[in-house]
Structure formats: C-alpha cells, structure tokens
Amino acid sequence: MRFSFTPEISVIMATFNRARHLETAVESVLAQSYKEWELIIVDDGSSDNTCETLDPFIRNYANIRYLKHSNRKAALSRNAGIQASFGRYITFLDSDDHYLPAHLESRMEIISSLPEIDLITGGYLCDDTIMVRDCKNPDKLINIRECTLGGTFFGKKELFSALRGFRPLDYAEDTDLWDRASASHSVKKIEDPKTYVYRRADDSTTLNY
C-alpha cells in the first residue's frame, strides 16, 4: 500500500461532473502551507473526464486517493469520504471551490487553540450578491452570508462519527449537520481568516433548488 503515514487532516472532496474545475481545486490543496493532509476525492458517478483529469494527481501523490461509486448525491459521497479517512480532523472542499494557501494551517491553529471546540465553520470569500433559498422557508431568499457552507466545516473526526455524517436531504444537508452538531457538541462560527473561496456553479443545488 502506497499510503504510509497518518495525516492530521483529511480533506474530502465530493465531485460530480466538475472536471473543468478539478485542477484548480486539487492544486489549491497541494499549495497548502500545512502539509500533514490527505485528500480523498469521491467521484459521485461522473460521466465527464473527471477520472482522466485526476489521474496525474493520483499517480504522483501518495496522499491523494480516489473513490468512485454510482450517483448518490453530495451527502452520501461526503460520508463515504469520512468513512475512508485516516485524519484526526475532517474538512471539505467542494470541487468548484478552492483554498487559499494558508487555509489548513489557519484552521489547525484555531481548533488547536480551542481544545473544547469540536467543529468550526465560516471564513470564506464569495460574491456577496448571491441569494439562495432559505432551507427553513423555501419561499424566502437570503444572502449566502447567512448560510452555513459545508465546505468550510473543520472538525474532529469523532464528531462526524457521532452524528453519523450528513443526512441525504434534497437541500441544506450542511445546515442540518451544523444544527445537529450545535445541539450535542461545542461548535464555533468564524469570520476570519477568509481562506476558503466559494464559487457557485451553474448547476449548483443552491441555484436550482
């Protein structure tokens, strides 16, 4: 087995037909100042050239792993990555987003300085004009800044195990996990540093729900 170390952080990236964005996403993980990570890419049954795009990364980096299954949607794909992970901490990267170079280092510093905290979220850059459906009132539009972005979750693996991961909801499974975590664990929202770059794809669930 090529995988011969235990990483501190498992970065889980679920993807479906996002080949055009994958190089930017993966290279942003490779560029991290903090190096003790593994990247688990869960291909949710893509029909584009996702596999071919990822092949050079998989062949050249022992800490990048690739899983593929039939289309099960983002929640169950993230759960598959959690189950396959070796890290003490779990975090995510949506495949049309990317990290700035200090992202993982900054999150490790925050959670290491607050040992009572099990999960943090927030600290992202985005187009502040983006409006999405309110998961609690679908007739209402709210600004993206009012939402919980699952890609920015950074937490202890035990928390995700205790919550049994994400539930397979049609919408806002990340908000659902945050609400459940808030009820049973110590959680914290942060504003800075803004090192996660969110981009909404044309076929994003938040756009088309």
C-alpha positions in Angstrom: 0.0 0.0 0.0 1.5 3.4 -1.0 -0.3 5.2 1.8 2.3 5.0 4.6 1.6 7.9 7.0 -1.2 9.1 9.3 -2.3 12.6 8.3 -3.6 15.1 10.8 -6.3 16.4 8.3 -8.5 14.5 5.9 -9.7 16.8 3.1 -12.8 15.3 1.5 -13.9 16.4 -1.9 -17.1 15.0 -3.4 -17.4 15.7 -7.1 -19.9 15.2 -9.9 -19.1 16.3 -13.5 -16.8 19.1 -12.4 -13.8 18.1 -14.4 -13.2 21.7 -15.6 -12.7 22.9 -12.0 -10.8 20.0 -10.6 -7.2 21.1 -11.4 -7.8 24.4 -9.6 -9.3 22.6 -6.5 -6.6 19.9 -6.2 -3.7 22.3 -6.8 -5.0 24.6 -4.1 -4.7 21.6 -1.6 -1.2 20.9 -2.9 -0.2 24.5 -2.3 -1.2 24.5 1.4 1.4 25.7 3.8 0.3 22.9 6.2 1.4 19.6 4.7 0.1 16.9 7.0 -3.0 16.2 5.0 -4.6 13.5 2.8 -7.1 14.3 0.0 -9.9 11.9 -0.6 -11.8 12.6 -3.8 -15.2 10.9 -4.0 -16.4 10.7 -7.6 -20.2 10.5 -7.4 -20.6 8.7 -10.8 -19.3 11.4 -13.1 -19.8 11.0 -16.8 -17.3 13.6 -18.0 -13.5 13.3 -18.0 -13.1 13.6 -14.2 -11.1 10.4 -13.9 -8.7 11.4 -16.7 -8.2 14.9 -15.2 -7.4 13.4 -11.8 -5.2 10.6 -12.9 -1.8 12.6 -12.9 -2.5 13.7 -9.3 -3.4 10.2 -8.2 -0.3 8.7 -9.7 2.1 11.3 -8.4 0.9 12.0 -4.9 0.5 9.1 -2.4 -1.7 11.2 -0.1 -4.4 11.7 -2.8 -6.9 8.9 -3.1 -9.8 8.5 -5.5 -13.0 6.6 -4.9 -15.9 6.2 -7.3 -19.4 5.0 -6.9 -22.8 5.3 -8.6 -24.6 8.7 -8.2 -25.6 9.0 -4.5 -25.5 12.8 -4.2 -23.2 15.0 -2.1 -24.2 14.0 1.4 -23.6 10.3 0.9 -20.4 11.0 -1.1 -19.0 13.0 1.8 -20.0 10.2 4.2 -18.0 7.8 2.0 -15.0 10.0 2.3 -15.4 10.3 6.1 -15.5 6.5 6.4 -12.4 6.1 4.3 -10.4 8.8 6.1 -7.4 8.5 8.4 -7.1 12.0 9.7 -7.8 13.3 13.2 -9.6 16.2 11.7 -12.1 16.2 8.9 -12.7 19.1 6.4 -14.1 19.5 3.0 -13.6 21.2 -0.3 -16.4 21.4 -2.9 -14.9 20.7 -6.3 -15.8 24.0 -7.9 -14.2 25.9 -4.9 -10.6 26.3 -3.8 -8.4 27.1 -0.8 -6.0 30.0 -0.3 -2.6 28.7 0.7 -2.9 29.2 4.5 -6.4 27.6 4.8 -5.5 24.4 6.5 -2.8 26.0 8.7 -5.2 28.6 9.9 -7.9 26.1 10.8 -5.4 23.9 12.7 -4.3 27.0 14.6 -7.8 27.9 15.5 -9.0 24.5 16.6 -5.7 23.7 18.5 -6.1 26.9 20.5 -9.7 26.0 21.4 -9.5 22.4 22.6 -13.1 22.4 23.8 -14.4 23.1 20.3 -15.3 20.1 18.1 -16.4 21.9 14.9 -15.8 25.3 13.3 -17.3 26.8 10.1 -17.0 30.0 8.2 -14.2 32.2 6.9 -14.9 32.3 3.2 -14.7 34.6 0.2 -17.6 34.8 -2.2 -19.8 37.0 -4.4 -21.8 38.8 -1.7 -24.7 39.3 -4.1 -25.5 35.6 -4.2 -29.0 34.8 -2.9 -30.2 31.3 -2.0 -33.4 29.7 -0.8 -33.9 29.7 3.0 -33.9 26.0 4.0 -36.5 26.7 6.7 -38.7 28.8 4.5 -38.2 28.0 0.8 -40.3 30.9 -0.3 -37.8 33.3 1.1 -34.4 34.3 -0.4 -31.5 35.0 1.9 -27.9 36.2 1.3 -25.3 33.5 1.0 -23.6 35.1 4.1 -26.5 33.9 6.3 -25.8 30.3 5.3 -23.7 27.5 6.7 -21.2 26.3 4.0 -20.4 22.6 4.4 -17.1 23.1 2.5 -15.8 25.3 5.4 -16.5 22.7 8.1 -13.4 21.7 10.0 -13.8 19.4 12.9 -12.8 16.4 15.0 -13.5 13.1 13.3 -15.3 11.8 16.4 -18.0 14.4 15.9 -18.8 13.2 12.4 -18.9 9.6 13.6 -21.2 10.5 16.5 -23.6 12.3 14.1 -23.3 9.6 11.5 -22.3 12.1 9.0 -24.6 14.0 6.6 -28.2 13.1 6.1 -29.3 12.5 2.5 -31.5 15.6 2.2 -32.6 17.3 -1.0 -31.3 20.6 0.2 -29.1 22.1 3.0 -27.7 18.9 4.4 -24.8 21.0 5.7 -27.1 23.3 7.7 -28.8 20.1 9.1 -25.4 18.7 10.2 -24.5 22.1 11.8 -27.8 22.2 13.7 -27.3 18.7 15.0 -23.7 19.4 15.9 -24.8 22.5 17.8 -27.2 20.6 19.8 -24.8 18.0 21.1 -21.2 19.4 20.7 -19.2 22.6 21.1 -19.2 24.5 17.8 -17.9 27.9 16.7 -18.6 30.1 13.7 -15.7 32.3 12.5 -15.5 35.2 10.1 -11.7 35.3 9.6 -9.4 34.4 8.1 -11.3 34.2 4.9 -9.2 31.5 3.2 -12.0 29.4 1.5 -13.1 30.6 -1.9 -16.7 29.7 -2.8 -17.9 29.7 -6.4 -21.4 28.8 -7.3 -21.6 26.6 -10.4 -24.4 27.0 -13.0 -25.9 23.7 -11.9 -25.4 24.2 -8.2 -28.1 22.9 -5.9 -28.4 26.3 -4.2 -29.1 27.9 -7.6 -31.6 25.3 -8.9 -33.5 24.3 -5.7 
